[in-house]
């Protein structure tokens, strides 16, 4: 299936959407591979008009390219190649996960075309481990692998409230517990272009419980959306939304919240 408001082919689109249904390394509650499908289903439950930004999705040309199916670590290389082809054509894209392991090959694919850019990371978890359960490519190592590609100094992390002592000491641009206030204080220091990665467990599980690794004491959906609004006018070249897990619990209420986040992200990325 494709997203309800998709209305364009890739050549004419302002923005593309791609699903990456991968959760091979999930260590607590598997099921985020179904995220892309359920996000698309839940877009049928939300309005096209945003009261946050006073815009309608009907004014934006959106191409839904479906899902890229892959099941092994070796196939992550295929994602890298597909992404680089998209960015050769200068296509802004939102990727729907799936677990956070999808982010490093996306970043590597973009980096083949755009050599310098910043990454803004919203998450409950630092994801800066060098390996996890013996694996270098894992949902718990995603941002460490991104740092291997673009440098840790180009990564800005918000809402982090879980990680090892080493992880919390690695990145001077890691901001604990909150997102809006530290981002508003930092935004003018973050150079364009920018890639945004959103692990939806940054939001408190009382509001989005259907995630692969829930962590208490998170931010609100409103704070996440207000944080995204701070990025309006910036050159956002791509984004992903990861770790929504419809098998965990409450798939439709959580999925509808994620669909609203997706809608607001589209408006932020397309002027």
Buried (B, 14 or more C-beta within 10 A) or exposed (E): EBBBBBBBEBEEBBBBBBBBBBBBBBBEBBBBBBBBBBBBBBBEEBEBEBEBBEBBBEEBBBBBBBBBEBEEBEBBBBBBEBBBEBBEEEBBBBBBBBBBBBBBBBBBBBBBBBEEBBBBBBBBBBBBBEEBEEBBBBBBBBBBBBBBBBEBEBBBBBBBBBBEEEBBEBBEBBBBBBBBEBBEEBBEEBEEBBBBBBBBBBBBBEBBBBBBBBBEEBBBBEBBBBBBBBBEEBBBBBBBBBBBBBBBBBBBBBBBBBBBBBBBBBBBBBE
